[in-house]
Amino acid sequence: RQTNPEAFRGRGLFRIVADEGLALYRGWGWTMVRNAPGSFALFGGSAFVKEYVFGLPDYNGASFVQNFFASIGGAVASLTVSAPMDVIKTRIQARSFDSPESGTAILRRMIQQEGLGALFKGLTPKILVVGPKLVFGFTLAQWFIPTFDRLLKGSSAGRE
């Protein structure tokens, strides 16, 4: 409904589910294809910043600020790597329900008609909107994991 509101206008939730069935999951395959390289790029981009910008020998020793900047690098890398699959997924979801065009057909047509730049349409707004959420969550996770690990090791050392 978010990408194709006209197709759902005037119908309630139960009517939409009854009418459309599994067609509501269009684009799920491209979402899966997007998520794997996006996750690798998130962790890889973060590790790159920790290694080559901050020169950290132990990533768990990163400060909160270092984790923040590493998360920015990871988020931008993740969103950039996953952008082409996200554009295709969005176009699959936005197409007319009676259109049988596959994701690969959409990809082929996009490259032929719009060029490779079409695969990165909307990347800047996505980085500006999704990026902060990703940076916030990843920064906290990367900071809390070693912090909790140190706390747990400290409490178990006192029991020995």
DSSP file with accessible surface (Angstrom, degrees, kcal/mol):
  #  RESIDUE AA STRUCTURE BP1 BP2  ACC     N-H-->O    O-->H-N    N-H-->O    O-->H-N    TCO  KAPPA ALPHA  PHI   PSI    X-CA   Y-CA   Z-CA
    1    1 A R              0   0  152      0, 0.0     7,-0.1     0, 0.0     6,-0.1   0.000 360.0 360.0 360.0 -30.0    0.0    0.0    0.0
    2    2 A Q        +     0   0  188      1,-0.2    92,-0.0     2,-0.2    91,-0.0   0.885 360.0  33.6 -67.1 -39.9    2.9    2.3    0.7
    3    3 A T  S    S+     0   0   46      1,-0.2    -1,-0.2    90,-0.1    87,-0.0   0.647 132.4  27.8 -92.8 -16.3    4.4    2.0   -2.9
    4    4 A N    >   +     0   0   27      1,-0.1     3,-1.0     2,-0.0     4,-0.5  -0.440  64.3 160.8-143.0  64.6    1.1    1.7   -4.8
    5    5 A P  G >> S+     0   0   55      0, 0.0     3,-1.3     0, 0.0     4,-0.8   0.822  71.7  62.8 -62.7 -31.3   -1.7    3.4   -2.9
    6    6 A E  G >4 S+     0   0  129      1,-0.3     3,-0.5     2,-0.2    -2,-0.0   0.844  95.9  60.1 -63.4 -31.9   -4.1    3.7   -5.9
    7    7 A A  G <4 S+     0   0   29     -3,-1.0    -1,-0.3     1,-0.2    89,-0.0   0.718 113.7  36.7 -68.4 -18.3   -4.3    0.0   -6.2
    8    8 A F  G X4 S+     0   0    8     -3,-1.3     3,-1.8    -4,-0.5    -1,-0.2   0.445  82.9 132.6-113.2  -2.5   -5.7   -0.3   -2.7
    9    9 A R  T << S+     0   0  140     -4,-0.8     3,-0.1    -3,-0.5    -3,-0.0  -0.220  76.0  12.6 -58.8 133.7   -7.9    2.8   -2.5
   10   10 A G  T 3  S+     0   0   82      1,-0.2     2,-0.4     0, 0.0    -1,-0.3   0.538 103.7 106.6  82.1   6.2  -11.4    2.2   -1.2
   11   11 A R    <   -     0   0   51     -3,-1.8    -1,-0.2     4,-0.0     2,-0.1  -0.964  61.0-135.7-120.8 139.1  -10.7   -1.3    0.1
   12   12 A G     >  -     0   0   47     -2,-0.4     4,-2.5    -3,-0.1     5,-0.2  -0.272  35.4 -94.7 -81.1 173.1  -10.3   -2.3    3.7
   13   13 A L  H  > S+     0   0  121      1,-0.2     4,-2.5     2,-0.2     5,-0.2   0.916 123.0  46.5 -56.2 -50.0   -7.6   -4.6    5.1
   14   14 A F  H  > S+     0   0  178      1,-0.2     4,-2.3     2,-0.2    -1,-0.2   0.884 112.6  50.3 -66.6 -35.6   -9.6   -7.8    4.9
   15   15 A R  H  > S+     0   0  135      2,-0.2     4,-2.7     1,-0.2     5,-0.2   0.910 110.6  50.2 -66.7 -41.4  -10.9   -7.1    1.4
   16   16 A I  H  X S+     0   0   12     -4,-2.5     4,-3.0     2,-0.2     5,-0.5   0.946 112.2  46.3 -62.6 -47.3   -7.3   -6.4    0.2
   17   17 A V  H  X S+     0   0   74     -4,-2.5     4,-2.0     1,-0.2    -2,-0.2   0.920 114.3  48.4 -62.6 -42.0   -6.0   -9.7    1.7
   18   18 A A  H  < S+     0   0   69     -4,-2.3    -1,-0.2    -5,-0.2    -2,-0.2   0.912 118.0  40.6 -64.7 -41.6   -8.9  -11.6    0.2
   19   19 A D  H  < S+     0   0   74     -4,-2.7    -2,-0.2    -5,-0.2    -1,-0.2   0.905 126.4  29.9 -73.4 -43.2   -8.5  -10.0   -3.2
   20   20 A E  H >< S+     0   0   42     -4,-3.0     3,-2.1    -5,-0.2    -3,-0.2   0.763  76.5 170.4 -96.3 -29.4   -4.7  -10.0   -3.5
   21   21 A G  G >< S-     0   0   34     -4,-2.0     3,-1.6    -5,-0.5    -1,-0.2  -0.219  74.8  -1.7  55.7-130.5   -3.6  -13.0   -1.5
   22   22 A L  G >  S+     0   0  146      1,-0.3     3,-2.1     2,-0.2    -1,-0.3   0.639 116.1  83.4 -70.7 -12.5    0.1  -13.8   -2.0
   23   23 A A  G X  S+     0   0   35     -3,-2.1     3,-1.5     1,-0.3    -1,-0.3   0.737  76.4  74.0 -62.5 -17.9    0.5  -11.0   -4.5
   24   24 A L  G <  S+     0   0   65     -3,-1.6    -1,-0.3     1,-0.3    -2,-0.2   0.684  89.1  59.7 -67.0 -16.6    0.9   -8.7   -1.4
   25   25 A Y  G X  S+     0   0  153     -3,-2.1     3,-1.9    -4,-0.1    -1,-0.3   0.206  73.0 144.2 -97.5  16.7    4.4  -10.2   -1.0
   26   26 A R  T <   +     0   0   36     -3,-1.5    67,-0.1     1,-0.3    -3,-0.0  -0.284  66.6  27.6 -56.8 135.6    5.7   -9.1   -4.3
   27   27 A G  T 3> S+     0   0    8     65,-0.1     4,-1.9    66,-0.0    -1,-0.3   0.379  79.7 122.3  94.1  -0.7    9.3   -8.1   -4.1
   28   28 A W  H <> S+     0   0  161     -3,-1.9     4,-2.1     1,-0.2     5,-0.1   0.882  73.6  53.2 -64.0 -36.6   10.2  -10.4   -1.2
   29   29 A G  H  > S+     0   0   27      1,-0.2     4,-2.4     2,-0.2    -1,-0.2   0.917 109.5  47.4 -64.2 -42.3   12.9  -12.2   -3.2
   30   30 A W  H  > S+     0   0   56      1,-0.2     4,-2.0     2,-0.2    -1,-0.2   0.833 108.2  56.7 -69.7 -28.9   14.6   -8.9   -4.0
   31   31 A T  H  X S+     0   0   33     -4,-1.9     4,-2.0     2,-0.2    -1,-0.2   0.929 108.8  46.2 -65.2 -42.7   14.4   -7.9   -0.4
   32   32 A M  H  X S+     0   0  118     -4,-2.1     4,-1.4     1,-0.2    -2,-0.2   0.921 112.1  50.2 -64.5 -43.2   16.3  -11.1    0.6
   33   33 A V  H  < S+     0   0   80     -4,-2.4    -1,-0.2     1,-0.2    -2,-0.2   0.853 112.2  49.6 -64.2 -32.8   18.8  -10.5   -2.2
   34   34 A R  H  X S+     0   0   46     -4,-2.0     4,-1.6    -5,-0.2    -1,-0.2   0.873 105.1  57.0 -70.8 -39.7   19.2   -6.9   -0.9
   35   35 A N  H  X S+     0   0   74     -4,-2.0     4,-2.4     2,-0.2     5,-0.2   0.859  99.0  56.6 -68.9 -37.2   19.7   -7.8    2.8
   36   36 A A  H  X S+     0   0   52     -4,-1.4     4,-2.2     2,-0.2     5,-0.2   0.982 113.8  36.0 -63.2 -57.1   22.7  -10.1    2.5
   37   37 A P  H  > S+     0   0   44      0, 0.0     4,-2.5     0, 0.0    -1,-0.2   0.872 115.7  57.8 -66.2 -29.4   25.1   -7.8    0.7
   38   38 A G  H  X S+     0   0    5     -4,-1.6     4,-1.9     2,-0.2    -2,-0.2   0.916 108.0  46.0 -63.1 -41.6   23.7   -4.9    2.8
   39   39 A S  H  X S+     0   0   63     -4,-2.4     4,-2.2     2,-0.2     5,-0.3   0.920 112.3  50.1 -67.7 -43.7   24.6   -6.7    6.0
   40   40 A F  H  X S+     0   0  162     -4,-2.2     4,-2.9     1,-0.2     5,-0.2   0.920 112.2  48.3 -59.8 -41.7   28.1   -7.6    4.8
   41   41 A A  H  X S+     0   0   17     -4,-2.5     4,-3.0     2,-0.2     5,-0.3   0.857 107.8  55.6 -69.3 -33.1   28.7   -4.0    3.8
   42   42 A L  H  X S+     0   0   19     -4,-1.9     4,-1.9     2,-0.2    -2,-0.2   0.970 116.6  35.0 -62.1 -51.5   27.4   -2.7    7.2
   43   43 A F  H  X S+     0   0  117     -4,-2.2     4,-2.5     2,-0.2    -2,-0.2   0.903 120.7  49.4 -70.2 -40.2   29.9   -4.8    9.1
   44   44 A G  H  X S+     0   0   39     -4,-2.9     4,-2.5    -5,-0.3    -2,-0.2   0.906 110.9  48.6 -66.6 -42.2   32.6   -4.4    6.5
   45   45 A G  H  X S+     0   0   14     -4,-3.0     4,-2.0    -5,-0.2    29,-0.2   0.910 113.0  48.5 -64.3 -40.2   32.3   -0.6    6.3
   46   46 A S  H  X S+     0   0    4     -4,-1.9     4,-2.3    -5,-0.3    -2,-0.2   0.930 112.5  47.6 -64.6 -45.7   32.4   -0.3   10.0
   47   47 A A  H  X S+     0   0   28     -4,-2.5     4,-2.8     1,-0.2     5,-0.3   0.890 108.4  56.2 -63.2 -38.3   35.4   -2.5   10.3
   48   48 A F  H  X>S+     0   0  119     -4,-2.5     4,-3.2     2,-0.2     5,-0.6   0.934 109.1  45.7 -58.9 -46.8   37.1   -0.6    7.5
   49   49 A V  I  X>S+     0   0   18     -4,-2.0     5,-2.1     1,-0.2     4,-1.6   0.928 114.3  48.1 -64.5 -43.1   36.7    2.7    9.4
   50   50 A K  I  <5S+     0   0    4     -4,-2.3     6,-2.8     3,-0.2    -1,-0.2   0.898 120.8  37.3 -63.9 -38.6   37.9    1.1   12.7
   51   51 A E  I  <5S+     0   0   81     -4,-2.8     4,-0.2     4,-0.2    -2,-0.2   0.950 129.5  24.8 -78.3 -53.1   40.9   -0.4   11.0
   52   52 A Y  I  <5S+     0   0  169     -4,-3.2    -3,-0.2    -5,-0.3    -2,-0.2   0.695 129.5  36.0 -96.3 -21.0   42.1    2.2    8.4
   53   53 A V  I  <<S+     0   0   94     -4,-1.6    -3,-0.2    -5,-0.6    -4,-0.1   0.859 133.7  22.7 -94.2 -46.9   40.8    5.4    9.9
   54   54 A F  S   <S-     0   0   67     -5,-2.1    -3,-0.2     2,-0.1    -4,-0.1   0.613  91.2-137.9 -96.6 -13.6   41.2    4.8   13.6
   55   55 A G        +     0   0   52     -6,-0.4    -4,-0.2    -4,-0.2    -3,-0.1   0.845  35.1 176.1  62.2  35.3   43.9    2.1   13.4
   56   56 A L        -     0   0   21     -6,-2.8    -1,-0.2     1,-0.2     3,-0.2  -0.597  25.0-165.9 -78.0 124.0   42.3    0.1   16.1
   57   57 A P  S    S+     0   0  133      0, 0.0     2,-0.5     0, 0.0    -1,-0.2   0.803  87.0  36.0 -75.7 -27.5   44.1   -3.3   16.7
   58   58 A D    >   -     0   0   93      1,-0.1     3,-2.0    -8,-0.1     4,-0.1  -0.952  69.8-159.7-129.0 111.0   41.1   -4.5   18.8
   59   59 A Y  G >  S+     0   0   80     -2,-0.5     3,-1.6     1,-0.3    -1,-0.1   0.792  91.6  65.3 -61.7 -27.1   37.6   -3.3   17.5
   60   60 A N  G 3  S+     0   0   76      1,-0.3    -1,-0.3    86,-0.1    -4,-0.0   0.675  92.9  63.4 -69.4 -14.3   36.1   -4.0   21.0
   61   61 A G  G <  S+     0   0   50     -3,-2.0    -1,-0.3     2,-0.0    -2,-0.2   0.380  75.7 125.5 -89.1   5.0   38.3   -1.3   22.3
   62   62 A A    <   -     0   0    7     -3,-1.6     2,-0.0    80,-0.1    -3,-0.0  -0.378  59.3-127.0 -66.9 139.9   36.6    1.4   20.2
   63   63 A S     >  -     0   0   53      1,-0.1     4,-2.8    -2,-0.1     5,-0.2  -0.277  29.6-100.1 -75.1 171.4   35.2    4.4   22.1
   64   64 A F  H  > S+     0   0   91      1,-0.2     4,-2.2     2,-0.2     5,-0.1   0.921 125.6  48.9 -59.3 -43.6   31.6    5.4   21.7
   65   65 A V  H  > S+     0   0   86      2,-0.2     4,-2.4     1,-0.2     5,-0.2   0.907 110.6  49.9 -65.3 -41.5   32.6    8.2   19.3
   66   66 A Q  H  > S+     0   0   44      1,-0.2     4,-2.5     2,-0.2    -1,-0.2   0.918 111.2  49.3 -63.6 -41.3   34.8    5.8   17.2
   67   67 A N  H  X S+     0   0    1     -4,-2.8     4,-2.3     2,-0.2    -2,-0.2   0.886 109.0  54.4 -63.0 -37.1   31.8    3.4   17.1
   68   68 A F  H  X S+     0   0   81     -4,-2.2     4,-1.8    -5,-0.2    -2,-0.2   0.956 112.2  41.2 -61.3 -50.7   29.6    6.2   16.0
   69   69 A F  H  X S+     0   0  104     -4,-2.4     4,-2.1     1,-0.2    -2,-0.2   0.878 114.1  52.6 -69.2 -34.9   31.8    7.2   13.1
   70   70 A A  H  X S+     0   0    0     -4,-2.5     4,-2.5    -5,-0.2    -1,-0.2   0.890 107.9  52.8 -65.1 -35.7   32.4    3.6   12.1
   71   71 A S  H  X S+     0   0    0     -4,-2.3     4,-2.9     2,-0.2    -2,-0.2   0.864 105.3  53.8 -68.0 -35.4   28.7    3.1   12.1
   72   72 A I  H  X S+     0   0   61     -4,-1.8     4,-2.5     2,-0.2     5,-0.3   0.948 110.4  47.2 -61.8 -46.9   28.3    6.0    9.7
   73   73 A G  H  X S+     0   0   24     -4,-2.1     4,-2.2     1,-0.2    -2,-0.2   0.920 114.6  46.7 -60.0 -43.5   30.8    4.4    7.4
   74   74 A G  H  X S+     0   0    0     -4,-2.5     4,-2.8   -29,-0.2    -2,-0.2   0.911 111.8  50.0 -65.8 -41.3   29.0    1.1    7.7
   75   75 A A  H  X S+     0   0    2     -4,-2.9     4,-2.7     2,-0.2     5,-0.3   0.932 111.9  46.9 -65.6 -44.5   25.5    2.6    7.1
   76   76 A V  H  X S+     0   0   58     -4,-2.5     4,-2.2    -5,-0.2     5,-0.2   0.929 114.7  47.5 -64.2 -42.4   26.6    4.5    4.0
   77   77 A A  H  X S+     0   0   31     -4,-2.2     4,-2.7    -5,-0.3     5,-0.2   0.939 113.4  48.5 -62.4 -45.3   28.3    1.4    2.6
   78   78 A S  H  X S+     0   0   13     -4,-2.8     4,-2.2   -37,-0.3    -2,-0.2   0.933 113.4  44.8 -61.6 -49.4   25.3   -0.8    3.4
   79   79 A L  H  X S+     0   0   10     -4,-2.7     4,-0.9     1,-0.2    -1,-0.2   0.871 114.8  49.5 -66.4 -34.3   22.7    1.5    1.8
   80   80 A T  H  < S+     0   0   47     -4,-2.2     3,-0.4    -5,-0.3    -2,-0.2   0.934 112.5  46.0 -70.2 -44.6   24.9    2.1   -1.2
   81   81 A V  H  < S+     0   0   65     -4,-2.7     4,-0.3     1,-0.2    -2,-0.2   0.881 118.0  42.9 -65.8 -37.4   25.5   -1.6   -1.9
   82   82 A S  H  X S+     0   0    9     -4,-2.2     4,-2.0    -5,-0.2    -1,-0.2   0.586  89.1  93.4 -87.2  -8.1   21.9   -2.5   -1.4
   83   83 A A  H  X S+     0   0    8     -4,-0.9     4,-2.6    -3,-0.4     5,-0.2   0.887  80.3  53.4 -55.2 -47.3   20.5    0.4   -3.4
   84   84 A P  H  > S+     0   0   22      0, 0.0     4,-2.0     0, 0.0    -1,-0.2   0.931 112.7  43.8 -58.1 -44.1   20.2   -1.4   -6.8
   85   85 A M  H  > S+     0   0   30     -4,-0.3     4,-2.5    -3,-0.2    -2,-0.2   0.861 112.6  53.7 -68.6 -32.1   18.1   -4.3   -5.3
   86   86 A D  H  X S+     0   0   14     -4,-2.0     4,-2.5     2,-0.2    -1,-0.2   0.894 107.1  50.6 -69.1 -39.3   16.0   -1.8   -3.3
   87   87 A V  H  X S+     0   0   16     -4,-2.6     4,-2.3    32,-0.3    -2,-0.2   0.934 112.4  47.0 -63.2 -44.2   15.2    0.2   -6.4
   88   88 A I  H  X S+     0   0    3     -4,-2.0     4,-2.4    -5,-0.2    -2,-0.2   0.940 111.8  50.6 -63.5 -45.3   14.1   -3.0   -8.3
   89   89 A K  H  X S+     0   0   29     -4,-2.5     4,-2.3     1,-0.2    -2,-0.2   0.927 110.6  49.6 -58.3 -44.0   12.0   -4.2   -5.2
   90   90 A T  H  X S+     0   0   54     -4,-2.5     4,-2.0     1,-0.2    -1,-0.2   0.909 110.5  49.6 -64.7 -39.5   10.3   -0.8   -5.1
   91   91 A R  H  X S+     0   0   62     -4,-2.3     4,-1.2     2,-0.2    -1,-0.2   0.863 109.2  52.4 -69.2 -33.9    9.5   -0.9   -8.8
   92   92 A I  H  < S+     0   0    9     -4,-2.4     3,-0.4     1,-0.2    -1,-0.2   0.934 113.4  44.1 -63.3 -44.8    8.1   -4.4   -8.5
   93   93 A Q  H  < S+     0   0   53     -4,-2.3    -2,-0.2     1,-0.2    -1,-0.2   0.809 114.2  49.9 -71.5 -28.0    5.8   -3.3   -5.6
   94   94 A A  H  < S+     0   0   42     -4,-2.0    -1,-0.2    -5,-0.2    -2,-0.2   0.643  89.5 100.8 -87.2 -14.3    4.8   -0.1   -7.4
   95   95 A R  S  < S-     0   0   49     -4,-1.2   -92,-0.0    -3,-0.4    -3,-0.0  -0.208  88.0 -82.3 -70.1 164.0    3.8   -1.7  -10.7
   96   96 A S    >   -     0   0   61      1,-0.1     3,-1.8     2,-0.1    -1,-0.1  -0.301  36.0-122.0 -63.6 145.5    0.3   -2.4  -11.7
   97   97 A F  T 3  S+     0   0   55      1,-0.3    -1,-0.1    -3,-0.1    -2,-0.1   0.755 112.2  55.1 -64.4 -23.0   -1.1   -5.6  -10.3
   98   98 A D  T 3  S+     0   0  135      2,-0.0    -1,-0.3     0, 0.0    -2,-0.1   0.441  84.8 102.7 -91.1   4.9   -1.9   -6.9  -13.7
   99   99 A S    <   -     0   0   33     -3,-1.8    -4,-0.1     1,-0.1     0, 0.0  -0.762  51.4-168.7 -89.2 121.6    1.7   -6.5  -14.9
  100  100 A P        +     0   0  123      0, 0.0    -1,-0.1     0, 0.0     2,-0.1   0.339  36.8 140.1 -89.7   9.2    3.6   -9.7  -15.0
  101  101 A E        -     0   0   53      1,-0.1    -6,-0.1     4,-0.1    -2,-0.1  -0.289  44.3-139.6 -61.0 127.5    7.1   -8.0  -15.4
  102  102 A S     >  -     0   0   55      1,-0.1     4,-2.3    -2,-0.1     5,-0.2  -0.308  22.3-106.1 -81.8 169.3    9.8   -9.8  -13.4
  103  103 A G  H  > S+     0   0    6      1,-0.2     4,-2.7     2,-0.2     5,-0.1   0.881 121.1  51.7 -62.7 -39.2   12.6   -8.1  -11.4
  104  104 A T  H  > S+     0   0   76      2,-0.2     4,-2.6     1,-0.2    -1,-0.2   0.884 109.5  50.3 -68.1 -34.7   15.2   -9.1  -14.0
  105  105 A A  H  > S+     0   0   22      2,-0.2     4,-2.6     1,-0.2    -2,-0.2   0.908 111.2  48.8 -67.1 -40.3   13.0   -7.6  -16.8
  106  106 A I  H  X S+     0   0    1     -4,-2.3     4,-2.8     2,-0.2    -2,-0.2   0.931 111.8  49.8 -63.2 -43.7   12.7   -4.4  -14.8
  107  107 A L  H  X S+     0   0   51     -4,-2.7     4,-2.4     2,-0.2     5,-0.2   0.943 111.8  47.6 -59.3 -48.9   16.5   -4.4  -14.2
  108  108 A R  H  X S+     0   0  141     -4,-2.6     4,-2.4     1,-0.2    -2,-0.2   0.937 114.3  46.4 -59.4 -47.3   17.2   -4.9  -17.9
  109  109 A R  H  X S+     0   0   72     -4,-2.6     4,-2.9     1,-0.2     5,-0.4   0.908 110.7  53.2 -64.9 -40.9   14.7   -2.2  -19.0
  110  110 A M  H  X>S+     0   0    0     -4,-2.8     4,-2.9    -5,-0.2     5,-0.8   0.933 111.4  45.1 -59.4 -47.0   16.1    0.2  -16.4
  111  111 A I  H  X5S+     0   0   67     -4,-2.4     4,-1.0     3,-0.2    -1,-0.2   0.917 116.5  46.1 -65.4 -41.8   19.6   -0.2  -17.6
  112  112 A Q  H  <5S+     0   0  147     -4,-2.4    -2,-0.2    -5,-0.2    -1,-0.2   0.919 125.4  29.0 -66.1 -44.4   18.6    0.1  -21.2
  113  113 A Q  H  <5S+     0   0  135     -4,-2.9    -2,-0.2    -5,-0.2    -3,-0.2   0.803 136.7  20.6 -89.9 -31.8   16.4    3.1  -20.8
  114  114 A E  H  <5S-     0   0   67     -4,-2.9     3,-0.2    -5,-0.4    -3,-0.2   0.542  98.0-127.7-116.9 -14.5   17.8    5.0  -17.9
  115  115 A G    ><< -     0   0   27     -4,-1.0     3,-1.5    -5,-0.8     4,-0.3  -0.118  45.0 -57.7  87.2 174.2   21.4    3.8  -17.6
  116  116 A L  G >  S+     0   0  118      1,-0.3     3,-1.7     2,-0.2     4,-0.3   0.776 125.8  72.3 -64.8 -25.8   23.3    2.4  -14.6
  117  117 A G  G >  S+     0   0   55      1,-0.3     3,-1.8    -3,-0.2    -1,-0.3   0.775  82.6  71.7 -60.8 -24.9   22.6    5.5  -12.5
  118  118 A A  G X  S+     0   0    2     -3,-1.5     3,-1.4     1,-0.3    -1,-0.3   0.785  85.5  66.8 -62.2 -26.0   18.9    4.4  -12.3
  119  119 A L  G <  S+     0   0   18     -3,-1.7   -32,-0.3    -4,-0.3    -1,-0.3   0.663 103.9  44.7 -69.5 -14.2   20.1    1.7   -9.9
  120  120 A F  G X  S+     0   0   88     -3,-1.8     3,-1.8    -4,-0.3     4,-0.3   0.171  78.7 140.8-116.4  18.3   21.0    4.4   -7.3
  121  121 A K  T <  S+     0   0  118     -3,-1.4    -3,-0.1     1,-0.3    -4,-0.0  -0.369  75.0  14.4 -62.1 134.4   17.9    6.6   -7.6
  122  122 A G  T 3> S+     0   0   48     -2,-0.1     4,-2.0     3,-0.0    -1,-0.3   0.552  86.4 127.6  80.4   7.8   16.8    7.8   -4.2
  123  123 A L  H <>  +     0   0   28     -3,-1.8     4,-2.8     2,-0.2     5,-0.2   0.932  69.4  51.3 -65.3 -44.8   20.1    6.9   -2.5
  124  124 A T  H  > S+     0   0   99     -4,-0.3     4,-2.4     1,-0.2     5,-0.2   0.955 112.6  44.2 -61.8 -49.2   20.8   10.3   -1.0
  125  125 A P  H  > S+     0   0   76      0, 0.0     4,-2.2     0, 0.0     5,-0.3   0.900 113.1  53.3 -61.7 -35.0   17.3   10.7    0.6
  126  126 A K  H  X>S+     0   0   56     -4,-2.0     4,-2.8     2,-0.2     5,-1.2   0.922 108.9  48.2 -65.2 -42.7   17.6    7.1    1.8
  127  127 A I  H  X5S+     0   0   42     -4,-2.8     4,-0.6     1,-0.2    -1,-0.2   0.919 114.3  47.5 -62.1 -39.2   20.9    7.8    3.4
  128  128 A L  H  <5S+     0   0  123     -4,-2.4    -2,-0.2    -5,-0.2    -1,-0.2   0.812 123.7  31.3 -73.0 -28.9   19.5   10.9    5.0
  129  129 A V  H  X5S+     0   0  112     -4,-2.2     4,-0.5    -5,-0.2    -2,-0.2   0.895 132.5  26.7 -95.2 -50.4   16.3    9.2    6.3
  130  130 A V  H  X5S+     0   0   40     -4,-2.8     4,-2.3    -5,-0.3     3,-0.3   0.831 108.8  73.1 -84.1 -32.6   17.3    5.6    7.0
  131  131 A G  H  X<S+     0   0    6     -5,-1.2     4,-3.3    -4,-0.6     5,-0.3   0.900  94.0  50.2 -51.2 -51.5   21.0    6.3    7.7
  132  132 A P  H  > S+     0   0   76      0, 0.0     4,-2.8     0, 0.0    -1,-0.2   0.900 111.4  49.0 -59.2 -38.7   20.5    7.9   11.1
  133  133 A K  H  X S+     0   0  150     -4,-0.5     4,-2.4    -3,-0.3     5,-0.2   0.934 114.5  45.2 -64.5 -43.8   18.3    5.1   12.4
  134  134 A L  H  X S+     0   0   45     -4,-2.3     4,-2.6     2,-0.2     5,-0.3   0.925 114.2  49.0 -65.4 -43.4   20.9    2.5   11.2
  135  135 A V  H  X S+     0   0   13     -4,-3.3     4,-2.8    -5,-0.2     5,-0.3   0.932 111.7  49.4 -62.4 -45.8   23.8    4.5   12.7
  136  136 A F  H  X S+     0   0  137     -4,-2.8     4,-2.2    -5,-0.3     5,-0.2   0.958 115.4  42.1 -59.7 -52.3   22.0    4.9   16.0
  137  137 A G  H  X S+     0   0   38     -4,-2.4     4,-2.3     1,-0.2    -1,-0.2   0.915 117.8  45.4 -63.1 -43.6   21.2    1.2   16.3
  138  138 A F  H  X S+     0   0   19     -4,-2.6     4,-2.9    -5,-0.2     5,-0.2   0.890 110.9  53.4 -71.3 -37.2   24.5    0.0   15.1
  139  139 A T  H  X S+     0   0    3     -4,-2.8     4,-1.7    -5,-0.3     5,-0.2   0.951 111.8  45.3 -60.5 -48.6   26.5    2.4   17.3
  140  140 A L  H  X S+     0   0   47     -4,-2.2     4,-3.3    -5,-0.3     5,-0.3   0.925 114.4  48.3 -63.0 -43.2   24.7    1.3   20.4
  141  141 A A  H  X S+     0   0   41     -4,-2.3     4,-2.3     1,-0.2    -2,-0.2   0.940 112.5  48.0 -62.3 -45.8   25.1   -2.4   19.5
  142  142 A Q  H  < S+     0   0   38     -4,-2.9    -1,-0.2     1,-0.2    -2,-0.2   0.761 118.2  41.8 -68.7 -24.8   28.8   -2.0   18.8
  143  143 A W  H  X S+     0   0   81     -4,-1.7     4,-1.4    -5,-0.2    -2,-0.2   0.875 115.3  47.8 -86.4 -42.0   29.3   -0.1   22.0
  144  144 A F  H  X S+     0   0   79     -4,-3.3     4,-3.4    -5,-0.2     5,-0.3   0.861 101.3  64.6 -70.2 -35.4   27.1   -2.3   24.3
  145  145 A I  H  X S+     0   0  103     -4,-2.3     4,-2.2    -5,-0.3    -1,-0.2   0.962 110.8  34.1 -56.8 -56.9   28.5   -5.7   23.2
  146  146 A P  H  > S+     0   0    8      0, 0.0     4,-2.6     0, 0.0    -1,-0.2   0.865 117.4  56.4 -68.7 -29.2   32.1   -5.1   24.5
  147  147 A T  H  X S+     0   0   25     -4,-1.4     4,-2.2     2,-0.2    -2,-0.2   0.951 111.3  41.8 -64.6 -48.1   30.8   -3.1   27.4
  148  148 A F  H  X S+     0   0  112     -4,-3.4     4,-2.9     2,-0.2     5,-0.2   0.883 112.4  56.0 -64.8 -36.9   28.5   -5.9   28.6
  149  149 A D  H  X S+     0   0   66     -4,-2.2     4,-2.5    -5,-0.3    -2,-0.2   0.931 109.0  46.4 -61.1 -44.4   31.3   -8.4   27.9
  150  150 A R  H  X S+     0   0  133     -4,-2.6     4,-2.4     2,-0.2    -1,-0.2   0.908 112.9  49.9 -64.0 -41.5   33.6   -6.5   30.2
  151  151 A L  H  X S+     0   0  110     -4,-2.2     4,-2.2     2,-0.2    -2,-0.2   0.918 112.5  46.8 -63.2 -42.9   31.0   -6.3   32.8
  152  152 A L  H  X S+     0   0  114     -4,-2.9     4,-2.0     2,-0.2    -2,-0.2   0.897 113.1  48.2 -67.9 -40.0   30.2  -10.0   32.6
  153  153 A K  H  X S+     0   0  126     -4,-2.5     4,-1.7    -5,-0.2    -1,-0.2   0.891 111.5  51.8 -66.7 -36.0   33.9  -10.9   32.7
  154  154 A G  H  X S+     0   0   49     -4,-2.4     4,-1.1    -5,-0.2    -2,-0.2   0.901 111.0  46.5 -67.3 -39.2   34.4   -8.6   35.7
  155  155 A S  H  X S+     0   0   63     -4,-2.2     4,-0.5     1,-0.2    -1,-0.2   0.861 112.7  49.1 -74.8 -30.4   31.5  -10.2   37.7
  156  156 A S  H >X S+     0   0   43     -4,-2.0     3,-0.6     1,-0.2     4,-0.5   0.820 105.2  58.9 -78.0 -26.2   32.7  -13.8   36.9
  157  157 A A  H >< S+     0   0   60     -4,-1.7     3,-0.7     1,-0.2    -1,-0.2   0.850 100.6  56.9 -68.4 -31.8   36.2  -12.9   38.0
  158  158 A G  H 3< S+     0   0   69     -4,-1.1    -1,-0.2     1,-0.2    -2,-0.2   0.723 102.9  55.3 -71.5 -19.4   34.9  -11.9   41.4
  159  159 A R  H <<        0   0  191     -3,-0.6    -1,-0.2    -4,-0.5    -2,-0.2   0.605 360.0 360.0 -87.6 -12.7   33.4  -15.4   41.9
  160  160 A E    <<        0   0  196     -3,-0.7    -3,-0.0    -4,-0.5    -4,-0.0  -0.284 360.0 360.0 -80.2 360.0   36.6  -17.3   41.3
